[in-house]
Amino acid sequence: MASGLVIHNNPRDKFSLGKIMVVNKDLLSNLHENILGHILSFLPATEAVRTSVLSKRWIRVWTSITGLRFNDSMLYSGKRMSKEHFIHFVNSTLLHLGDSSIPNVSLSLSRFLYDPSQISAWISSILEKGVQNLHIQYADKVFLSSSSFFDCSSLEHLVLQMRCTLSVPSSVCLPNLQHLSLSGIRLVRDSSTDSKDLTLSFPVLKVFEARGCEWSMQNVSIQVPQLQTFSIAFWNRPSNESSRCSINVNAPHLTDFSYEGDLENEIILSNPSSILMASVAIVVDEDRNDGMQEISPRAHMLLRQVHEVESLKLWFYKVPMHANDVFTNLPAFGRLNYLQINEVNGEALLNLLHNSPILKNLVLLHGVSKFDKDLFASASVPRCFQSRLRVFQFGGFNVHDHELSLAKFVMENAAKLERMTITTAFWLQYSDINMEKVKEQLLSFPKCSSSASIEFADVNGFLI
């Protein structure tokens, strides 16, 4: 082990810098076993276990570690482990730990496919060790029973990135869970009950994330009195009508809400007035023909729940071509001061602006789709233009006539505008369009705000 350094100062010589003496002493091994275990927790599991060969003192030190990181892609002695070697290593490590508590465990399986019973056995063994922070990543399908996770009251941070089917009882309560992140999970009801409802109770949960999960039940109630962030994304369309799910979120302190999907599954927020930031991405399958008439009312229902937010990111993919009335009859966003939209047409943009009276920041990520360039000539001026709008970021600018008319409308009517940034579309850097003339044309438009600055940037954000 490393030698120690001892510095002797001469008290009679105030100018002495001290004499440095090297003492052949193993300072690290003299540390308390709990401290050594904490240090070893920063190493991959293979390296932590290998310290047992250093000396008799170190034979059992690794069993005091506070964290294990199993990764079948990690190197061992400069080489990648075979599947059999890795399985043996994990089994023997968990066995030798015995009844030791391991607060932090990471299990990353990306190189091999494993027998489902092996995965279940590892998870069960880990959960028996009082784990608090657990991260599991595995790409192949596996079935896990409810007892694997929902009887582990020690869990505080749980991340499951798996294509597993997770059997859950009708009611679940994890009293200490603070962060839950699920990805690719298919949740099904425990076969011991005929109920099609599920209640999840997490008294101290702060963050809930579910991405690409399938909820194979009719009603889900999530009781989360301390929840601050709720994020859910549906990537796979339910296979049939009966598999549609209604998810009721009882979160009186929720401040950040995010949704992505095709609105097949219903989200009901019990106290949406507490939400400050929301992100809504509605994605419609091009090949889908049934139920298109339901898109607009479902979109309105979701947006009405977040109409009191201060910041809103609103992304629609392939929606306008299917449901033109999705932007009509929108709720009033009375507290909204920041709005970001991926792409929208002129009529929809006007509706949004008229329904956002105190909007200060408007961001168009990918410009506006084609509309009658004379639309804004007779349009009434939104209230936010008169005293609120400060910043307008016009991304994806293609130098089309209707885009020029939008820029002109903003410049002519936004009385408090401070900055307009126009970011050109990617393809313009390869075109013959004279951008200097385009800039001259834009700068020639009259400005209602004498203090407004007009900036031009390329697709990378550099000013031009």
LODREN-279962 format. One record per residue (C-alpha): residue in one letter; x, y, z. Coordinates in steps of 0.05 Angstrom, whole numbers, plus 5000, padded with zeros to 4 digits. Example, Ala and Ser with C-alpha at 12.3 -4.5 7.8 and 13.67 -1.06 7.14 Angstrom:
(site A,(5246,4910,5156))
(site S,(5273,4979,5143))
# end
This chain:
(site M,(5000,5000,5000))
(site A,(5021,5073,4994))
(site S,(5071,5101,5043))
(site G,(5053,5159,5088))
(site L,(5084,5229,5089))
(site V,(5101,5260,5156))
(site I,(5122,5334,5161))
(site H,(5166,5356,5219))
(site N,(5171,5431,5231))
(site N,(5228,5463,5271))
(site P,(5193,5508,5322))
(site R,(5256,5548,5334))
(site D,(5263,5567,5262))
(site K,(5205,5610,5239))
(site F,(5231,5609,5168))
(site S,(5236,5534,5164))
(site L,(5190,5500,5114))
(site G,(5196,5435,5152))
(site K,(5231,5370,5138))
(site I,(5193,5318,5099))
(site M,(5204,5247,5120))
(site V,(5176,5186,5084))
(site V,(5149,5135,5133))
(site N,(5138,5064,5109))
(site K,(5068,5059,5137))
(site D,(5003,5034,5105))
(site L,(4957,5092,5123))
(site L,(4899,5069,5079))
(site S,(4893,5000,5111))
(site N,(4889,5034,5180))
(site L,(4824,5068,5161))
(site H,(4760,5041,5192))
(site E,(4728,4985,5151))
(site N,(4665,5026,5138))
(site I,(4707,5082,5108))
(site L,(4744,5033,5064))
(site G,(4678,5002,5042))
(site H,(4653,5071,5022))
(site I,(4716,5084,4982))
(site L,(4711,5017,4946))
(site S,(4639,5033,4927))
(site F,(4664,5081,4874))
(site L,(4697,5023,4837))
(site P,(4663,4973,4791))
(site A,(4644,4911,4829))
(site T,(4699,4870,4796))
(site E,(4753,4918,4819))
(site A,(4725,4924,4889))
(site V,(4725,4848,4899))
(site R,(4796,4842,4873))
(site T,(4822,4883,4932))
(site S,(4813,4820,4975))
(site V,(4880,4794,4950))
(site L,(4920,4853,4976))
(site S,(4930,4825,5047))
(site K,(4895,4788,5103))
(site R,(4868,4856,5126))
(site W,(4833,4865,5060))
(site I,(4802,4796,5052))
(site R,(4734,4818,5078))
(site V,(4739,4894,5069))
(site W,(4700,4893,5003))
(site T,(4639,4864,5038))
(site S,(4631,4931,5074))
(site I,(4620,4969,5010))
(site T,(4559,5014,5005))
(site G,(4550,5006,4930))
(site L,(4555,4952,4876))
(site R,(4559,4965,4802))
(site F,(4550,4902,4760))
(site N,(4562,4913,4686))
(site D,(4572,4856,4637))
(site S,(4610,4904,4590))
(site M,(4663,4921,4640))
(site L,(4735,4897,4632))
(site Y,(4765,4846,4679))
(site S,(4841,4839,4676))
(site G,(4840,4878,4611))
(site K,(4788,4832,4578))
(site R,(4713,4829,4574))
(site M,(4683,4773,4615))
(site S,(4648,4715,4583))
(site K,(4575,4705,4600))
(site E,(4590,4646,4644))
(site H,(4645,4684,4681))
(site F,(4599,4744,4693))
(site I,(4542,4700,4719))
(site H,(4590,4665,4766))
(site F,(4619,4731,4790))
(site V,(4551,4761,4806))
(site N,(4526,4698,4841))
(site S,(4588,4690,4883))
(site T,(4590,4765,4901))
(site L,(4518,4765,4925))
(site L,(4529,4700,4962))
(site H,(4591,4724,4999))
(site L,(4556,4788,5020))
(site G,(4509,4747,5062))
(site D,(4464,4791,5104))
(site S,(4504,4855,5090))
(site S,(4464,4917,5072))
(site I,(4481,4948,5005))
(site P,(4447,5016,4997))
(site N,(4467,5028,4924))
(site V,(4463,4976,4868))
(site S,(4468,4982,4793))
(site L,(4456,4923,4747))
(site S,(4471,4938,4673))
(site L,(4462,4880,4625))
(site S,(4474,4898,4553))
(site R,(4519,4844,4522))
(site F,(4483,4779,4535))
(site L,(4414,4749,4541))
(site Y,(4400,4715,4607))
(site D,(4351,4664,4632))
(site P,(4292,4701,4662))
(site S,(4298,4660,4726))
(site Q,(4370,4684,4733))
(site I,(4349,4757,4728))
(site S,(4293,4747,4779))
(site A,(4341,4712,4827))
(site W,(4391,4769,4823))
(site I,(4337,4822,4835))
(site S,(4308,4783,4893))
(site S,(4376,4776,4925))
(site I,(4391,4850,4916))
(site L,(4325,4871,4946))
(site E,(4337,4828,5007))
(site K,(4398,4870,5024))
(site G,(4363,4934,5044))
(site V,(4377,4969,4978))
(site Q,(4358,5043,4976))
(site N,(4381,5063,4906))
(site L,(4371,5012,4851))
(site H,(4383,5019,4776))
(site I,(4370,4961,4729))
(site Q,(4381,4962,4654))
(site Y,(4364,4901,4610))
(site A,(4339,4898,4539))
(site D,(4308,4828,4534))
(site K,(4239,4809,4558))
(site V,(4229,4781,4628))
(site F,(4171,4770,4675))
(site L,(4176,4796,4746))
(site S,(4127,4783,4802))
(site S,(4101,4838,4848))
(site S,(4141,4812,4907))
(site S,(4205,4830,4871))
(site F,(4196,4905,4884))
(site F,(4134,4923,4921))
(site D,(4153,4889,4986))
(site C,(4219,4927,4990))
(site S,(4204,4985,5038))
(site S,(4277,5008,5038))
(site L,(4274,5033,4966))
(site E,(4285,5108,4958))
(site H,(4308,5113,4885))
(site L,(4285,5062,4833))
(site V,(4303,5063,4759))
(site L,(4279,5005,4715))
(site Q,(4299,5008,4642))
(site M,(4274,4940,4620))
(site R,(4227,4905,4571))
(site C,(4197,4867,4628))
(site T,(4126,4849,4647))
(site L,(4115,4869,4719))
(site S,(4059,4836,4757))
(site V,(4029,4884,4809))
(site P,(3977,4874,4864))
(site S,(3915,4918,4867))
(site S,(3947,4964,4918))
(site V,(4020,4984,4925))
(site C,(4054,5027,4978))
(site L,(4128,5042,4981))
(site P,(4136,5088,5042))
(site N,(4206,5113,5028))
(site L,(4208,5118,4953))
(site Q,(4228,5188,4930))
(site H,(4245,5177,4856))
(site L,(4213,5127,4808))
(site S,(4233,5120,4735))
(site L,(4204,5065,4691))
(site S,(4221,5053,4618))
(site G,(4192,4999,4573))
(site I,(4154,4965,4630))
(site R,(4089,4928,4618))
(site L,(4048,4931,4682))
(site V,(3996,4876,4689))
(site R,(3949,4858,4746))
(site D,(3968,4802,4794))
(site S,(3932,4738,4775))
(site S,(3908,4730,4847))
(site T,(3855,4785,4837))
(site D,(3801,4800,4786))
(site S,(3803,4875,4796))
(site K,(3821,4918,4736))
(site D,(3841,4977,4779))
(site L,(3909,4994,4810))
(site T,(3927,5041,4866))
(site L,(3999,5064,4875))
(site S,(4015,5101,4939))
(site F,(4082,5135,4948))
(site P,(4077,5182,5008))
(site V,(4145,5217,4998))
(site L,(4155,5210,4923))
(site K,(4183,5273,4890))
(site V,(4195,5250,4818))
(site F,(4153,5202,4776))
(site E,(4176,5183,4705))
(site A,(4144,5130,4660))
(site R,(4167,5125,4587))
(site G,(4143,5074,4537))
(site C,(4105,5035,4590))
(site E,(4041,4995,4578))
(site W,(3987,5000,4631))
(site S,(3946,4936,4623))
(site M,(3889,4957,4669))
(site Q,(3829,5003,4664))
(site N,(3841,5052,4721))
(site V,(3904,5072,4756))
(site S,(3904,5117,4817))
(site I,(3971,5148,4837))
(site Q,(3971,5177,4907))
(site V,(4032,5222,4913))
(site P,(4021,5279,4963))
(site Q,(4093,5305,4957))
(site L,(4103,5296,4882))
(site Q,(4136,5354,4845))
(site T,(4152,5325,4776))
(site F,(4108,5279,4735))
(site S,(4130,5256,4666))
(site I,(4096,5204,4624))
(site A,(4105,5182,4552))
(site F,(4066,5130,4512))
(site W,(4106,5102,4454))
(site N,(4065,5041,4437))
(site R,(3993,5044,4420))
(site P,(3948,4998,4461))
(site S,(3931,4935,4421))
(site N,(3855,4941,4431))
(site E,(3800,4985,4458))
(site S,(3795,4948,4525))
(site S,(3868,4963,4542))
(site R,(3858,5038,4544))
(site C,(3875,5064,4613))
(site S,(3854,5123,4655))
(site I,(3910,5148,4701))
(site N,(3888,5193,4759))
(site V,(3945,5232,4791))
(site N,(3930,5259,4861))
(site A,(3989,5307,4870))
(site P,(3970,5372,4905))
(site H,(4041,5399,4901))
(site L,(4057,5382,4829))
(site T,(4098,5437,4794))
(site D,(4126,5403,4732))
(site F,(4083,5362,4684))
(site S,(4104,5328,4619))
(site Y,(4062,5286,4571))
(site E,(4079,5252,4505))
(site G,(4032,5206,4467))
(site D,(3972,5199,4421))
(site L,(3920,5214,4476))
(site E,(3894,5142,4476))
(site N,(3905,5138,4551))
(site E,(3871,5191,4594))
(site I,(3911,5232,4645))
(site I,(3870,5264,4701))
(site L,(3906,5314,4746))
(site S,(3870,5324,4813))
(site N,(3901,5392,4827))
(site P,(3929,5422,4763))
(site S,(3929,5494,4789))
(site S,(3996,5481,4824))
(site I,(4032,5465,4759))
(site L,(4081,5519,4737))
(site M,(4115,5485,4678))
(site A,(4083,5437,4627))
(site S,(4107,5402,4565))
(site V,(4055,5370,4519))
(site A,(4075,5330,4457))
(site I,(4018,5299,4418))
(site V,(4040,5248,4366))
(site V,(3993,5217,4316))
(site D,(4008,5154,4276))
(site E,(4004,5167,4202))
(site D,(3975,5098,4188))
(site R,(3920,5106,4240))
(site N,(3851,5118,4212))
(site D,(3805,5101,4270))
(site G,(3788,5149,4325))
(site M,(3817,5211,4292))
(site Q,(3754,5250,4309))
(site E,(3773,5241,4383))
(site I,(3840,5276,4377))
(site S,(3814,5347,4385))
(site P,(3769,5337,4446))
(site R,(3822,5296,4481))
(site A,(3875,5349,4466))
(site H,(3829,5403,4493))
(site M,(3815,5362,4556))
(site L,(3890,5355,4570))
(site L,(3906,5428,4555))
(site R,(3850,5452,4600))
(site Q,(3884,5418,4658))
(site V,(3948,5458,4647))
(site H,(3917,5525,4628))
(site E,(3945,5559,4691))
(site V,(4018,5543,4677))
(site E,(4071,5597,4670))
(site S,(4113,5559,4620))
(site L,(4086,5514,4564))
(site K,(4122,5473,4511))
(site L,(4070,5452,4461))
(site W,(4091,5402,4407))
(site F,(4045,5372,4355))
(site Y,(4069,5319,4307))
(site K,(4026,5303,4246))
(site V,(3965,5330,4282))
(site P,(3943,5391,4241))
(site M,(3935,5350,4178))
(site H,(3888,5303,4214))
(site A,(3850,5348,4261))
(site N,(3848,5421,4240))
(site D,(3803,5441,4298))
(site V,(3853,5419,4351))
(site F,(3875,5492,4359))
(site T,(3805,5520,4363))
(site N,(3765,5529,4428))
(site L,(3830,5530,4467))
(site P,(3828,5549,4541))
(site A,(3854,5617,4563))
(site F,(3925,5612,4589))
(site G,(3918,5669,4639))
(site R,(3986,5659,4674))
(site L,(4028,5639,4613))
(site N,(4091,5680,4601))
(site Y,(4133,5630,4562))
(site L,(4107,5591,4502))
(site Q,(4148,5544,4458))
(site I,(4118,5510,4396))
(site N,(4151,5462,4348))
(site E,(4109,5480,4287))
(site V,(4042,5513,4277))
(site N,(4001,5548,4224))
(site G,(3981,5621,4225))
(site E,(3909,5611,4248))
(site A,(3931,5566,4305))
(site L,(3985,5615,4326))
(site L,(3936,5672,4329))
(site N,(3888,5631,4371))
(site L,(3944,5615,4420))
(site L,(3967,5688,4424))
(site H,(3896,5713,4436))
(site N,(3889,5663,4492))
(site S,(3955,5683,4526))
(site P,(3944,5755,4550))
(site I,(4009,5763,4590))
(site L,(4056,5724,4545))
(site K,(4128,5751,4548))
(site N,(4169,5699,4509))
(site L,(4147,5666,4445))
(site V,(4191,5612,4413))
(site L,(4176,5579,4346))
(site L,(4224,5521,4338))
(site H,(4209,5502,4266))
(site G,(4174,5562,4237))
(site V,(4102,5563,4214))
(site S,(4068,5520,4162))
(site K,(4040,5553,4100))
(site F,(3980,5598,4107))
(site D,(3949,5657,4070))
(site K,(4000,5713,4075))
(site D,(3944,5764,4080))
(site L,(3918,5731,4144))
(site F,(3953,5781,4190))
(site A,(3932,5842,4149))
(site S,(3862,5839,4179))
(site A,(3878,5803,4244))
(site S,(3864,5836,4310))
(site V,(3924,5849,4353))
(site P,(3932,5801,4413))
(site R,(3931,5833,4482))
(site C,(4000,5808,4498))
(site F,(4029,5850,4441))
(site Q,(4005,5914,4473))
(site S,(4043,5910,4539))
(site R,(4075,5842,4551))
(site L,(4112,5809,4493))
(site R,(4187,5820,4502))
(site V,(4222,5764,4463))
(site F,(4205,5730,4398))
(site Q,(4249,5673,4373))
(site F,(4232,5653,4303))
(site G,(4267,5587,4288))
(site G,(4265,5548,4222))
(site F,(4258,5611,4180))
(site N,(4252,5592,4106))
(site V,(4244,5662,4076))
(site H,(4174,5647,4052))
(site D,(4124,5703,4041))
(site H,(4078,5680,4097))
(site E,(4137,5679,4146))
(site L,(4156,5749,4126))
(site S,(4085,5772,4139))
(site L,(4087,5741,4209))
(site A,(4153,5776,4225))
(site K,(4124,5841,4200))
(site F,(4060,5833,4241))
(site V,(4101,5823,4305))
(site M,(4147,5881,4292))
(site E,(4090,5928,4275))
(site N,(4047,5911,4336))
(site A,(4091,5887,4394))
(site A,(4097,5952,4433))
(site K,(4145,5925,4486))
(site L,(4187,5880,4442))
(site E,(4260,5879,4463))
(site R,(4290,5825,4419))
(site M,(4271,5786,4357))
(site T,(4318,5730,4337))
(site I,(4308,5699,4268))
(site T,(4344,5632,4259))
(site T,(4349,5608,4187))
(site A,(4330,5538,4165))
(site F,(4386,5488,4153))
(site W,(4378,5484,4078))
(site L,(4388,5559,4068))
(site Q,(4463,5552,4077))
(site Y,(4465,5513,4012))
(site S,(4418,5558,3973))
(site D,(4429,5617,3927))
(site I,(4384,5663,3968))
(site N,(4417,5729,3983))
(site M,(4408,5733,4059))
(site E,(4435,5805,4061))
(site K,(4375,5828,4020))
(site V,(4328,5787,4064))
(site K,(4357,5821,4125))
(site E,(4349,5889,4093))
(site Q,(4276,5874,4078))
(site L,(4262,5851,4149))
(site L,(4298,5912,4179))
(site S,(4257,5958,4135))
(site F,(4192,5937,4168))
(site P,(4165,5990,4216))
(site K,(4175,5975,4290))
(site C,(4124,5992,4343))
(site S,(4178,5986,4397))
(site S,(4236,6034,4387))
(site S,(4281,5992,4433))
(site A,(4272,5926,4396))
(site S,(4335,5894,4368))
(site I,(4331,5846,4308))
(site E,(4382,5790,4307))
(site F,(4397,5738,4253))
(site A,(4428,5671,4268))
(site D,(4446,5608,4230))
(site V,(4421,5538,4247))
(site N,(4477,5530,4297))
(site G,(4457,5593,4335))
(site F,(4514,5636,4311))
(site L,(4496,5708,4294))
(site I,(4501,5725,4221))
# end
